[in-house]
């Protein structure tokens, strides 16, 4: 098995220009988003070979969130044949199929919220923001922790839309991934550079709770 999360001097964006989350330092209200950890993405039609090794880490992060009472939401592809994205990827995660189900290792608990989506962003034409506003006794989350697939696609576009809506984000470094090491690493750099995001290991995120 190849290296899942490597190291080395691949810097596309100036790390000196990144800015960590700071807006809500006096009142952090977290929510964990687990994006597209579905059978078709991890094991099936558009399998990412690098997703499998990170499944236990994603599970541990979910467990830490549950233990701390942090809301856990699962924005998941749930496609119909009319969805434009299928012209790019073909049929995958089709609504009602096994491929569109969360993998059994990360199966949501009853109190977790699954949010169907039909394209890359978890916010686009979904009820995600409504669900986030209901958390923390109606005060709403203001800081989103991102886990899942892909760092340079659905995680990226969800983080972008979160930024546009005034959320800060923390990317779980060892609980996100992409098809290749380069996509993964440049994806993380992009998120840090543009979106007031931080990138932290899952264990460190768990200590924030």
MDTraj code that builds the backbone (N, CA, C; nanometers):
import mdtraj as md
import numpy as np

residues = "UNK UNK UNK UNK UNK UNK UNK UNK UNK UNK UNK UNK UNK UNK UNK UNK UNK UNK UNK UNK UNK UNK UNK UNK UNK UNK UNK UNK UNK UNK UNK UNK UNK UNK UNK UNK UNK UNK UNK UNK UNK UNK UNK UNK UNK UNK UNK UNK UNK UNK UNK UNK UNK UNK UNK UNK UNK UNK UNK UNK UNK UNK UNK UNK UNK UNK UNK UNK UNK UNK UNK UNK UNK UNK UNK UNK UNK UNK UNK UNK UNK UNK UNK UNK UNK UNK UNK UNK UNK UNK UNK UNK UNK UNK UNK UNK UNK UNK UNK UNK UNK UNK UNK UNK UNK UNK UNK UNK UNK UNK UNK UNK UNK UNK UNK UNK UNK UNK UNK UNK UNK UNK UNK UNK UNK UNK UNK UNK UNK UNK UNK UNK UNK UNK UNK UNK UNK UNK UNK UNK UNK UNK UNK UNK UNK UNK UNK UNK UNK UNK UNK UNK UNK UNK UNK UNK UNK UNK UNK UNK UNK UNK UNK UNK UNK UNK UNK UNK UNK UNK UNK UNK UNK UNK UNK UNK UNK UNK UNK UNK UNK UNK UNK UNK UNK UNK UNK UNK UNK UNK UNK UNK UNK UNK UNK UNK UNK UNK UNK UNK UNK UNK UNK UNK UNK UNK UNK UNK UNK".split()
xyz = np.array([
    [0.0842, -0.1194, 0.0000],
    [0.0000, 0.0000, 0.0000],
    [0.0881, 0.1249, 0.0000],
    [0.0539, 0.2208, -0.0823],
    [0.1317, 0.3424, -0.0909],
    [0.1069, 0.4360, 0.0261],
    [0.1856, 0.5379, 0.0321],
    [0.1699, 0.6380, 0.1366],
    [0.0379, 0.7108, 0.1168],
    [-0.0306, 0.7328, 0.2258],
    [-0.1616, 0.7974, 0.2183],
    [-0.1483, 0.9482, 0.2338],
    [-0.0723, 0.9901, 0.3313],
    [-0.0524, 1.1330, 0.3544],
    [0.0974, 1.1600, 0.3624],
    [0.1551, 1.2031, 0.2516],
    [0.2993, 1.2240, 0.2464],
    [0.3421, 1.3617, 0.2896],
    [0.4711, 1.3828, 0.2833],
    [0.5289, 1.5123, 0.3205],
    [0.6294, 1.5527, 0.2141],
    [0.6550, 1.6796, 0.2033],
    [0.7509, 1.7241, 0.1039],
    [0.7203, 1.8650, 0.0583],
    [0.8099, 1.9234, -0.0190],
    [0.8016, 2.0665, -0.0540],
    [0.7122, 2.0944, -0.1747],
    [0.5828, 2.0620, -0.1647],
    [0.4883, 2.1004, -0.2689],
    [0.4080, 2.2186, -0.2169],
    [0.4486, 2.3383, -0.2490],
    [0.3809, 2.4586, -0.2030],
    [0.3339, 2.5382, -0.3243],
    [0.2038, 2.5426, -0.3444],
    [0.1453, 2.6197, -0.4534],
    [0.1035, 2.7575, -0.4042],
    [0.0528, 2.7619, -0.2810],
    [0.0062, 2.8867, -0.2209],
    [0.1010, 2.9280, -0.1092],
    [0.1245, 3.0549, -0.0954],
    [0.2166, 3.1071, 0.0048],
    [0.1613, 3.0799, 0.1449],
    [0.2241, 2.9905, 0.2224],
    [0.1714, 2.9603, 0.3553],
    [0.1755, 3.0799, 0.4490],
    [0.2621, 3.1764, 0.4196],
    [0.2687, 3.2962, 0.5024],
    [0.1489, 3.3873, 0.4883],
    [0.0673, 3.3622, 0.3854],
    [-0.0507, 3.4453, 0.3632],
    [-0.1797, 3.3812, 0.4123],
    [-0.1717, 3.2614, 0.4701],
    [-0.2919, 3.1977, 0.5216],
    [-0.3296, 3.2594, 0.6559],
    [-0.4581, 3.2572, 0.6852],
    [-0.5100, 3.3148, 0.8093],
    [-0.5993, 3.2114, 0.8768],
    [-0.5682, 3.1751, 0.9988],
    [-0.6453, 3.0741, 1.0703],
    [-0.7782, 3.1317, 1.1203],
    [-0.8733, 3.0438, 1.1526],
    [-0.9998, 3.0913, 1.2095],
    [-0.9767, 3.1730, 1.3350],
    [-1.0474, 3.2820, 1.3472],
    [-1.0310, 3.3682, 1.4642],
    [-1.1578, 3.4439, 1.4998],
    [-1.2536, 3.4473, 1.4080],
    [-1.3719, 3.5318, 1.4251],
    [-1.4534, 3.4893, 1.5464],
    [-1.4647, 3.3597, 1.5699],
    [-1.5530, 3.3097, 1.6753],
    [-1.4761, 3.2546, 1.7945],
    [-1.3558, 3.3028, 1.8168],
    [-1.2738, 3.2501, 1.9257],
    [-1.3422, 3.2591, 2.0625],
    [-1.4275, 3.3578, 2.0820],
    [-1.4934, 3.3758, 2.2119],
    [-1.6225, 3.2950, 2.2239],
    [-1.6650, 3.2347, 2.1148],
    [-1.7916, 3.1603, 2.1183],
    [-1.7933, 3.0554, 2.0075],
    [-1.7110, 2.9511, 2.0242],
    [-1.7045, 2.8446, 1.9246],
    [-1.8231, 2.7496, 1.9403],
    [-1.8929, 2.7281, 1.8292],
    [-2.0006, 2.6292, 1.8273],
    [-1.9764, 2.5379, 1.7065],
    [-1.9253, 2.4194, 1.7354],
    [-1.8783, 2.3299, 1.6303],
    [-1.9906, 2.2424, 1.5743],
    [-1.9713, 2.2010, 1.4499],
    [-2.0462, 2.0904, 1.3908],
    [-1.9495, 2.0142, 1.3013],
    [-1.9640, 1.8827, 1.2990],
    [-1.8799, 1.7976, 1.2151],
    [-1.9578, 1.7569, 1.0912],
    [-1.8990, 1.7829, 0.9736],
    [-1.9569, 1.7381, 0.8475],
    [-1.8748, 1.6216, 0.7940],
    [-1.9398, 1.5100, 0.7696],
    [-1.8764, 1.3912, 0.7128],
    [-1.9287, 1.3788, 0.5696],
    [-1.8445, 1.4132, 0.4740],
    [-1.8894, 1.4324, 0.3362],
    [-1.8622, 1.3079, 0.2512],
    [-1.9677, 1.2518, 0.1958],
    [-1.9571, 1.1505, 0.0888],
    [-1.8752, 1.0276, 0.1248],
    [-1.8819, 0.9845, 0.2483],
    [-1.8174, 0.8573, 0.2826],
    [-1.9160, 0.7443, 0.2509],
    [-1.9399, 0.7293, 0.1224],
    [-2.0423, 0.6398, 0.0700],
    [-1.9784, 0.5171, 0.0060],
    [-2.0576, 0.4126, -0.0095],
    [-2.0072, 0.2897, -0.0705],
    [-1.9478, 0.3139, -0.2085],
    [-2.0142, 0.3958, -0.2904],
    [-1.9626, 0.4179, -0.4255],
    [-1.8329, 0.4968, -0.4268],
    [-1.8084, 0.5790, -0.3260],
    [-1.6869, 0.6598, -0.3208],
    [-1.5700, 0.5842, -0.2562],
    [-1.6008, 0.4997, -0.1608],
    [-1.4952, 0.4308, -0.0867],
    [-1.4656, 0.2933, -0.1467],
    [-1.5699, 0.2249, -0.1944],
    [-1.5519, 0.0876, -0.2415],
    [-1.6066, 0.0620, -0.3824],
    [-1.6840, 0.1563, -0.4368],
    [-1.7630, 0.1247, -0.5534],
    [-1.7277, 0.1950, -0.6824],
    [-1.8263, 0.2536, -0.7483],
    [-1.8172, 0.2990, -0.8867],
    [-1.7083, 0.4020, -0.9108],
    [-1.6915, 0.4973, -0.8196],
    [-1.5836, 0.5956, -0.8349],
    [-1.4931, 0.5893, -0.7111],
    [-1.4468, 0.4694, -0.6869],
    [-1.3655, 0.4406, -0.5694],
    [-1.2377, 0.5233, -0.5673],
    [-1.2097, 0.5789, -0.4512],
    [-1.0814, 0.6441, -0.4254],
    [-0.9979, 0.5481, -0.3410],
    [-0.8905, 0.4968, -0.3984],
    [-0.8087, 0.3980, -0.3282],
    [-0.7574, 0.4509, -0.1940],
    [-0.7386, 0.5797, -0.1854],
    [-0.6817, 0.6406, -0.0655],
    [-0.7853, 0.6630, 0.0444],
    [-0.9128, 0.6363, 0.0154],
    [-1.0169, 0.6593, 0.1155],
    [-1.0181, 0.5509, 0.2225],
    [-0.9968, 0.4259, 0.1815],
    [-1.0069, 0.3149, 0.2761],
    [-0.9203, 0.3283, 0.3997],
    [-0.7912, 0.3602, 0.3844],
    [-0.7045, 0.3680, 0.5021],
    [-0.7443, 0.4745, 0.6036],
    [-0.8207, 0.5754, 0.5606],
    [-0.8550, 0.6814, 0.6560],
    [-0.9875, 0.6551, 0.7274],
    [-1.0578, 0.5475, 0.6927],
    [-1.1880, 0.5205, 0.7529],
    [-1.1808, 0.5122, 0.9057],
    [-1.0836, 0.4394, 0.9656],
    [-1.0778, 0.4367, 1.1123],
    [-1.0577, 0.5748, 1.1744],
    [-0.9796, 0.6590, 1.1085],
    [-0.9564, 0.7937, 1.1617],
    [-1.0845, 0.8757, 1.1569],
    [-1.1586, 0.8653, 1.0476],
    [-1.2872, 0.9353, 1.0398],
    [-1.3792, 0.8844, 1.1503],
    [-1.3792, 0.7538, 1.1717],
    [-1.4618, 0.6970, 1.2777],
    [-1.4250, 0.7487, 1.4156],
    [-1.2965, 0.7615, 1.4415],
    [-1.2527, 0.8148, 1.5706],
    [-1.2947, 0.9601, 1.5877],
    [-1.2871, 1.0375, 1.4805],
    [-1.3288, 1.1773, 1.4883],
    [-1.4785, 1.1866, 1.5153],
    [-1.5562, 1.1036, 1.4488],
    [-1.7006, 1.1003, 1.4744],
    [-1.7268, 1.0630, 1.6201],
    [-1.6536, 0.9635, 1.6703],
    [-1.6703, 0.9239, 1.8093],
    [-1.6383, 1.0363, 1.9067],
    [-1.5313, 1.1105, 1.8786],
    [-1.4957, 1.2241, 1.9645],
    [-1.6054, 1.3291, 1.9647],
    [-1.6617, 1.3548, 1.8466],
    [-1.7711, 1.4521, 1.8374],
    [-1.8927, 1.4045, 1.9158],
    [-1.9289, 1.2783, 1.8990],
    [-2.0429, 1.2250, 1.9750],
    [-2.0194, 1.2366, 2.1250],
    [-1.8995, 1.1999, 2.1700],
    [-1.8688, 1.2032, 2.3131],
    [-1.8806, 1.3440, 2.3700],
    [-1.8486, 1.4439, 2.2874],
    [-1.8509, 1.5828, 2.3332],
    [-1.9844, 1.6522, 2.3052],
    [-2.0781, 1.5801, 2.2465],
    [-2.2075, 1.6413, 2.2158],
    [-2.2041, 1.7336, 2.0966],
    [-2.1034, 1.7164, 2.0107],
    [-2.0926, 1.7991, 1.8900],
    [-2.1857, 1.7413, 1.7826],
    [-2.2682, 1.8236, 1.7190],
    [-2.3564, 1.7719, 1.6138],
    [-2.2762, 1.7117, 1.4987],
    [-2.3240, 1.5992, 1.4476],
    [-2.2607, 1.5317, 1.3344],
    [-2.3613, 1.5259, 1.2200],
    [-2.3217, 1.5798, 1.1060],
    [-2.4076, 1.5810, 0.9884],
    [-2.3359, 1.5126, 0.8726],
    [-2.4104, 1.4422, 0.7927],
    [-2.3573, 1.3672, 0.6792],
    [-2.4159, 1.4225, 0.5494],
    [-2.3500, 1.5167, 0.4828],
    [-2.3934, 1.5579, 0.3493],
    [-2.3488, 1.4529, 0.2472],
    [-2.4453, 1.3940, 0.1788],
    [-2.4163, 1.2796, 0.0934],
    [-2.4749, 1.2967, -0.0461],
    [-2.3965, 1.2599, -0.1465],
    [-2.4520, 1.2522, -0.2808],
    [-2.5739, 1.1599, -0.2806],
    [-2.6785, 1.2049, -0.3485],
    [-2.8011, 1.1269, -0.3615],
    [-2.8622, 1.1659, -0.4953],
    [-2.8192, 1.0980, -0.6002],
    [-2.8465, 1.1450, -0.7360],
    [-2.9709, 1.0827, -0.7982],
    [-3.0315, 1.1625, -0.8852],
    [-3.1311, 1.1118, -0.9776],
    [-3.0736, 1.1273, -1.1186],
    [-3.1373, 1.0655, -1.2157],
    [-3.0825, 1.0664, -1.3521],
    [-3.0863, 1.2043, -1.4178],
    [-3.1564, 1.2993, -1.3581],
    [-3.1621, 1.4336, -1.4164],
    [-3.0469, 1.5222, -1.3697],
    [-2.9658, 1.4766, -1.2748],
    [-2.8601, 1.5610, -1.2180],
    [-2.7479, 1.5837, -1.3188],
    [-2.7127, 1.7091, -1.3379],
    [-2.6137, 1.7474, -1.4379],
    [-2.4771, 1.6842, -1.4121],
    [-2.4440, 1.6650, -1.2849],
    [-2.3136, 1.6088, -1.2490],
    [-2.2890, 1.4717, -1.3132],
    [-2.3949, 1.3998, -1.3444],
    [-2.3785, 1.2671, -1.4029],
    [-2.3139, 1.2728, -1.5408],
    [-2.3224, 1.3878, -1.6072],
    [-2.2536, 1.4017, -1.7351],
    [-2.1020, 1.3977, -1.7165],
    [-2.0564, 1.4331, -1.5982],
    [-1.9127, 1.4299, -1.5679],
    [-1.8683, 1.2940, -1.5169],
    [-1.9455, 1.2345, -1.4263],
    [-1.9000, 1.1163, -1.3541],
    [-1.9776, 0.9902, -1.3872],
    [-2.0821, 1.0005, -1.4662],
    [-2.1676, 0.8854, -1.4866],
    [-2.2534, 0.8598, -1.3636],
    [-2.3336, 0.7559, -1.3719],
    [-2.4215, 0.7254, -1.2592],
    [-2.3397, 0.6775, -1.1393],
    [-2.3650, 0.7413, -1.0246],
    [-2.2997, 0.7016, -0.9001],
    [-2.3859, 0.7525, -0.7857],
    [-2.3773, 0.6867, -0.6732],
    [-2.4545, 0.7261, -0.5548],
    [-2.5992, 0.7582, -0.5927],
    [-2.6599, 0.6683, -0.6677],
    [-2.7965, 0.6914, -0.7129],
    [-2.8934, 0.6704, -0.5963],
    [-2.9827, 0.7626, -0.5821],
    [-3.0741, 0.7654, -0.4678],
    [-3.1434, 0.6296, -0.4488],
    [-3.1387, 0.5813, -0.3259],
    [-3.2049, 0.4562, -0.2931],
    [-3.1220, 0.3313, -0.3162],
    [-3.0001, 0.3464, -0.3693],
    [-2.9158, 0.2304, -0.3951],
    [-2.8138, 0.2113, -0.2826],
    [-2.7542, 0.0928, -0.2799],
    [-2.6497, 0.0656, -0.1818],
    [-2.5310, 0.1597, -0.2010],
    [-2.5018, 0.1958, -0.3256],
    [-2.3898, 0.2851, -0.3523],
    [-2.4040, 0.4210, -0.2885],
    [-2.5272, 0.4638, -0.2631],
    [-2.5524, 0.5949, -0.2038],
    [-2.5600, 0.5904, -0.0513],
    [-2.5372, 0.4735, 0.0068],
    [-2.5431, 0.4603, 0.1522],
    [-2.4061, 0.4859, 0.2143],
    [-2.4061, 0.5428, 0.3338],
    [-2.2823, 0.5600, 0.4097],
    [-2.2234, 0.4220, 0.4392],
    [-2.0922, 0.4106, 0.4279],
    [-2.0280, 0.2815, 0.4530],
    [-2.0609, 0.2342, 0.5946],
    [-2.0681, 0.1027, 0.6105],
    [-2.1152, 0.0471, 0.7372],
    [-2.0259, 0.0848, 0.8545],
    [-1.8961, 0.1055, 0.8281],
    [-1.8036, 0.1403, 0.9367],
    [-1.8346, 0.2770, 0.9981],
    [-1.9009, 0.3622, 0.9226],
    [-1.9275, 0.5000, 0.9679],
    [-2.0764, 0.5287, 0.9740],
    [-2.1556, 0.4264, 0.9854],
    [-2.3010, 0.4417, 0.9804],
    [-2.3497, 0.5462, 1.0805],
    [-2.4328, 0.6397, 1.0371],
    [-2.4816, 0.7452, 1.1287],
    [-2.5648, 0.6888, 1.2434],
    [-2.5566, 0.7577, 1.3560],
    [-2.6447, 0.7263, 1.4676],
    [-2.7794, 0.7942, 1.4458],
    [-2.8760, 0.7574, 1.5288],
    [-3.0124, 0.8114, 1.5114],
    [-3.0162, 0.9626, 1.5193],
    [-2.9352, 1.0197, 1.6081],
    [-2.9416, 1.1651, 1.6249],
    [-2.8596, 1.2406, 1.5205],
    [-2.7789, 1.1704, 1.4430],
    [-2.7038, 1.2357, 1.3356],
    [-2.7996, 1.2727, 1.2220],
    [-2.7587, 1.3692, 1.1423],
    [-2.8453, 1.4198, 1.0356],
    [-2.7815, 1.3902, 0.9007],
    [-2.8551, 1.3213, 0.8145],
    [-2.8095, 1.2991, 0.6784],
    [-2.8746, 1.4026, 0.5869],
    [-2.7918, 1.4650, 0.5026],
    [-2.8376, 1.5717, 0.4137],
    [-2.8106, 1.5305, 0.2692],
    [-2.9115, 1.4948, 0.1932],
    [-2.8898, 1.4591, 0.0530],
    [-2.8443, 1.5806, -0.0276],
    [-2.7513, 1.5583, -0.1202],
    [-2.7066, 1.6641, -0.2093],
    [-2.6933, 1.6085, -0.3501],
    [-2.6966, 1.6974, -0.4487],
    [-2.6959, 1.6510, -0.5877],
    [-2.5768, 1.7032, -0.6666],
    [-2.4858, 1.7735, -0.5985],
    [-2.3635, 1.8172, -0.6650],
    [-2.2546, 1.8392, -0.5608],
    [-2.1458, 1.9038, -0.5987],
    [-2.0266, 1.9067, -0.5148],
    [-2.0463, 1.9759, -0.3802],
    [-2.1126, 2.0902, -0.3775],
    [-2.1288, 2.1641, -0.2522],
    [-2.2404, 2.1051, -0.1678],
    [-2.2120, 2.0896, -0.0398],
    [-2.3131, 2.0386, 0.0526],
    [-2.4210, 2.1414, 0.0838],
    [-2.3987, 2.2651, 0.0459],
    [-2.4965, 2.3709, 0.0704],
    [-2.5890, 2.3947, -0.0489],
    [-2.5474, 2.3578, -0.1693],
    [-2.6214, 2.3947, -0.2896],
    [-2.7533, 2.3179, -0.2986],
    [-2.8638, 2.3918, -0.2875],
    [-2.9982, 2.3341, -0.2987],
    [-3.0200, 2.2184, -0.2008],
    [-2.9690, 2.2341, -0.0776],
    [-2.9909, 2.1343, 0.0278],
    [-3.0453, 2.2043, 0.1523],
    [-3.0757, 2.1242, 0.2523],
    [-3.1250, 2.1795, 0.3790],
    [-3.0131, 2.1914, 0.4824],
    [-2.8867, 2.1844, 0.4394],
    [-2.7762, 2.1827, 0.5355],
    [-2.7765, 2.3049, 0.6251],
    [-2.7878, 2.4236, 0.5679],
    [-2.7804, 2.5433, 0.6524],
    [-2.8955, 2.5464, 0.7522],
    [-3.0122, 2.5053, 0.7112],
    [-3.1261, 2.4990, 0.8038],
    [-3.0947, 2.4060, 0.9206],
    [-3.0358, 2.2914, 0.8896],
    [-3.0012, 2.1972, 0.9959],
    [-2.8927, 2.2524, 1.0875],
    [-2.7948, 2.3224, 1.0311],
    [-2.6887, 2.3812, 1.1136],
    [-2.7440, 2.4874, 1.2081],
    [-2.8407, 2.5630, 1.1624],
    [-2.8987, 2.6681, 1.2461],
    [-2.9803, 2.6124, 1.3614],
    [-3.0219, 2.4882, 1.3513],
    [-3.0996, 2.4264, 1.4584],
    [-3.0120, 2.3730, 1.5703],
    [-2.8824, 2.3605, 1.5450],
    [-2.7921, 2.3015, 1.6441],
    [-2.7648, 2.3976, 1.7587],
    [-2.7030, 2.3457, 1.8624],
    [-2.6639, 2.4251, 1.9801],
    [-2.7839, 2.5023, 2.0353],
    [-2.8932, 2.4283, 2.0560],
    [-3.0164, 2.4844, 2.1136],
    [-3.0663, 2.6059, 2.0364],
    [-3.0535, 2.5994, 1.9058],
    [-3.1055, 2.7050, 1.8209],
    [-3.0108, 2.8212, 1.7986],
    [-2.8943, 2.8186, 1.8648],
    [-2.7961, 2.9246, 1.8395],
    [-2.7249, 2.9034, 1.7057],
    [-2.7145, 2.7775, 1.6651],
    [-2.6511, 2.7437, 1.5392],
    [-2.5011, 2.7279, 1.5505],
    [-2.4477, 2.6391, 1.4699],
    [-2.3023, 2.6223, 1.4622],
    [-2.2402, 2.7412, 1.3902],
    [-2.1151, 2.7715, 1.4244],
    [-2.0428, 2.8763, 1.3509],
    [-1.9067, 2.8284, 1.2991],
    [-1.8674, 2.7079, 1.3381],
    [-1.7384, 2.6520, 1.2967],
    [-1.7604, 2.5088, 1.2511],
    [-1.7279, 2.4818, 1.1252],
    [-1.7520, 2.3501, 1.0675],
    [-1.6222, 2.2711, 1.0585],
    [-1.6250, 2.1489, 1.1063],
    [-1.5120, 2.0576, 1.0934],
    [-1.5417, 1.9679, 0.9743],
    [-1.4475, 1.9619, 0.8822],
    [-1.4696, 1.8920, 0.7562],
    [-1.3931, 1.7604, 0.7536],
    [-1.4638, 1.6523, 0.7220],
    [-1.4034, 1.5219, 0.6994],
    [-1.4673, 1.4618, 0.5750],
    [-1.3950, 1.3704, 0.5102],
    [-1.4545, 1.3001, 0.3982],
    [-1.3854, 1.3253, 0.2657],
    [-1.4605, 1.3138, 0.1575],
    [-1.4094, 1.3188, 0.0208],
    [-1.4809, 1.4262, -0.0616],
    [-1.4122, 1.4852, -0.1567],
    [-1.2690, 1.4865, -0.1829],
    [-1.2146, 1.6232, -0.1430],
    [-1.0881, 1.6255, -0.1010],
    [-1.0300, 1.7510, -0.0529],
    [-1.0396, 1.8628, -0.1556],
    [-1.0225, 1.8266, -0.2832],
    [-1.0215, 1.9274, -0.3895],
    [-1.1531, 1.9329, -0.4666],
    [-1.2590, 1.8712, -0.4129],
    [-1.3881, 1.8772, -0.4818],
    [-1.4999, 1.9067, -0.3811],
    [-1.5661, 1.8040, -0.3292],
    [-1.6817, 1.8300, -0.2439],
    [-1.6439, 1.8980, -0.1125],
    [-1.5298, 1.8598, -0.0539],
    [-1.4838, 1.9301, 0.0660],
    [-1.4512, 2.0754, 0.0310],
    [-1.3855, 2.0947, -0.0805],
    [-1.3494, 2.2306, -0.1234],
    [-1.4716, 2.3170, -0.1490],
    [-1.5669, 2.2662, -0.2246],
    [-1.6833, 2.3479, -0.2596],
    [-1.7743, 2.3701, -0.1395],
    [-1.7817, 2.2732, -0.0502],
    [-1.8576, 2.2933, 0.0724],
    [-1.7920, 2.3995, 0.1592],
    [-1.6595, 2.3953, 0.1686],
    [-1.5875, 2.4966, 0.2464],
    [-1.6049, 2.6348, 0.1858],
    [-1.6048, 2.6429, 0.0550],
    [-1.6272, 2.7715, -0.0110],
    [-1.7642, 2.8274, 0.0252],
    [-1.8665, 2.7456, 0.0126],
    [-2.0011, 2.7933, 0.0433],
    [-2.0178, 2.8237, 0.1918],
    [-1.9448, 2.7518, 0.2768],
    [-1.9464, 2.7850, 0.4194],
    [-1.8879, 2.9245, 0.4424],
    [-1.7770, 2.9522, 0.3767],
    [-1.7140, 3.0845, 0.3874],
    [-1.8090, 3.1938, 0.3403],
    [-1.8769, 3.1715, 0.2292],
    [-1.9695, 3.2711, 0.1762],
    [-2.0840, 3.2987, 0.2736],
    [-2.1131, 3.2025, 0.3607],
    [-2.2236, 3.2158, 0.4559],
    [-2.1781, 3.2557, 0.5952],
    [-2.0486, 3.2805, 0.6131],
    [-1.9995, 3.3291, 0.7409],
    [-1.9613, 3.2216, 0.8408],
    [-1.9358, 3.0995, 0.7939],
    [-1.8845, 2.9946, 0.8813],
    [-1.7320, 2.9899, 0.8703],
    [-1.6668, 2.9589, 0.9817],
    [-1.5257, 2.9240, 0.9771],
    [-1.5130, 2.7727, 0.9688],
    [-1.4007, 2.7256, 0.9178],
    [-1.3850, 2.5825, 0.8969],
    [-1.2514, 2.5322, 0.9489],
    [-1.2529, 2.4077, 0.9924],
    [-1.1324, 2.3344, 1.0294],
    [-1.1344, 2.2049, 0.9487],
    [-1.0287, 2.1802, 0.8743],
    [-1.0197, 2.0610, 0.7917],
    [-0.9421, 1.9538, 0.8681],
    [-1.0017, 1.8367, 0.8823],
    [-0.9343, 1.7259, 0.9506],
    [-0.8313, 1.6653, 0.8557],
    [-0.7072, 1.6974, 0.8777],
    [-0.5979, 1.6657, 0.7851],
    [-0.5901, 1.5180, 0.7493],
    [-0.6096, 1.4317, 0.8467],
    [-0.5975, 1.2879, 0.8257],
    [-0.7325, 1.2196, 0.8067],
    [-0.8380, 1.2990, 0.7918],
    [-0.9726, 1.2441, 0.7722],
    [-1.0373, 1.2996, 0.6456],
    [-0.9548, 1.3569, 0.5570],
    [-0.9975, 1.3936, 0.4223],
    [-0.8958, 1.3340, 0.3249],
    [-0.9367, 1.3200, 0.1995],
    [-0.8426, 1.2715, 0.1003],
    [-0.8965, 1.2955, -0.0390],
    [-0.8148, 1.2592, -0.1381],
    [-0.8480, 1.2786, -0.2784],
    [-0.7934, 1.1604, -0.3578],
    [-0.8102, 1.1638, -0.4894],
    [-0.7645, 1.0543, -0.5733],
    [-0.6125, 1.0402, -0.5714],
    [-0.5400, 1.1525, -0.5618],
    [-0.3940, 1.1487, -0.5644],
    [-0.3370, 1.2315, -0.4502],
    [-0.2101, 1.2061, -0.4212],
    [-0.1405, 1.2836, -0.3175],
    [-0.1352, 1.4309, -0.3543],
    [-0.1098, 1.4606, -0.4814],
    [-0.1007, 1.5998, -0.5233],
    [-0.2347, 1.6700, -0.5082],
    [-0.3417, 1.6062, -0.5492],
    [-0.4740, 1.6661, -0.5322],
    [-0.5041, 1.6902, -0.3850],
    [-0.4706, 1.5931, -0.3029],
    [-0.4942, 1.6061, -0.1587],
    [-0.4189, 1.7251, -0.1001],
    [-0.2913, 1.7340, -0.1299],
    [-0.2086, 1.8351, -0.0654],
    [-0.2353, 1.9752, -0.1185],
    [-0.2490, 1.9873, -0.2488],
    [-0.2809, 2.1191, -0.3054],
    [-0.4212, 2.1606, -0.2631],
    [-0.5109, 2.0626, -0.2520],
    [-0.6456, 2.0940, -0.2033],
    [-0.6431, 2.1554, -0.0649],
    [-0.5636, 2.0983, 0.0247],
    [-0.5528, 2.1546, 0.1592],
    [-0.4947, 2.2951, 0.1558],
    [-0.3925, 2.3156, 0.0756],
    [-0.3322, 2.4485, 0.0664],
    [-0.4333, 2.5519, 0.0170],
    [-0.5111, 2.5124, -0.0815],
    [-0.6129, 2.6030, -0.1362],
    [-0.7118, 2.6437, -0.0275],
    [-0.7589, 2.5483, 0.0507],
    [-0.8573, 2.5775, 0.1549],
    [-0.8004, 2.6723, 0.2596],
    [-0.6755, 2.6502, 0.2984],
    [-0.6128, 2.7375, 0.3976],
    [-0.5931, 2.8788, 0.3431],
    [-0.5584, 2.8880, 0.2169],
    [-0.5245, 3.0175, 0.1578],
    [-0.6475, 3.1057, 0.1397],
    [-0.7579, 3.0488, 0.0957],
    [-0.8720, 3.1296, 0.0530],
    [-0.9835, 3.1436, 0.1554],
    [-0.9998, 3.0481, 0.2475],
    [-1.1282, 3.0393, 0.3178],
    [-1.1216, 3.0487, 0.4693],
    [-1.0216, 3.1134, 0.5249],
    [-1.0160, 3.1305, 0.6699],
    [-1.0300, 2.9947, 0.7395],
    [-0.9626, 2.8954, 0.6812],
    [-0.9691, 2.7585, 0.7322],
    [-0.8371, 2.7213, 0.7979],
    [-0.8451, 2.6249, 0.8885],
    [-0.7255, 2.5676, 0.9469],
    [-0.7222, 2.4202, 0.9102],
    [-0.6052, 2.3610, 0.9143],
    [-0.5876, 2.2194, 0.8854],
    [-0.5192, 2.1569, 1.0054],
    [-0.5878, 2.0648, 1.0720],
    [-0.5369, 2.0049, 1.1953],
    [-0.5567, 1.8540, 1.1933],
    [-0.4691, 1.7794, 1.2608],
    [-0.4928, 1.6361, 1.2772],
    [-0.6187, 1.6108, 1.3595],
    [-0.6814, 1.4975, 1.3342],
    [-0.8070, 1.4669, 1.4020],
    [-0.7945, 1.4643, 1.5546],
    [-0.6845, 1.4093, 1.6044],
    [-0.6681, 1.4020, 1.7505],
    [-0.6621, 1.5413, 1.8121],
    [-0.5992, 1.6350, 1.7438],
    [-0.5929, 1.7720, 1.7938],
    [-0.7306, 1.8374, 1.7874],
    [-0.8063, 1.8069, 1.6849],
    [-0.9426, 1.8600, 1.6752],
    [-1.0264, 1.8076, 1.7927],
    [-1.0111, 1.6790, 1.8227],
    [-1.0851, 1.6224, 1.9340],
    [-1.0580, 1.6925, 2.0650],
    [-0.9361, 1.7417, 2.0828],
    [-0.9025, 1.8133, 2.2066],
    [-0.9645, 1.9517, 2.2116],
    [-1.0059, 2.0042, 2.0967],
    [-1.0724, 2.1350, 2.0952],
    [-1.2106, 2.1288, 2.1595],
    [-1.2713, 2.0095, 2.1538],
    [-1.4052, 1.9933, 2.2099],
    [-1.4009, 1.9969, 2.3612],
])
top = md.Topology()
chain = top.add_chain()
for i, resn in enumerate(residues, 1):
    res = top.add_residue(resn, chain, resSeq=i)
    for name in ("N", "CA", "C"):
        top.add_atom(name, md.element.get_by_symbol(name[0]), res)
traj = md.Trajectory(xyz[None], top)
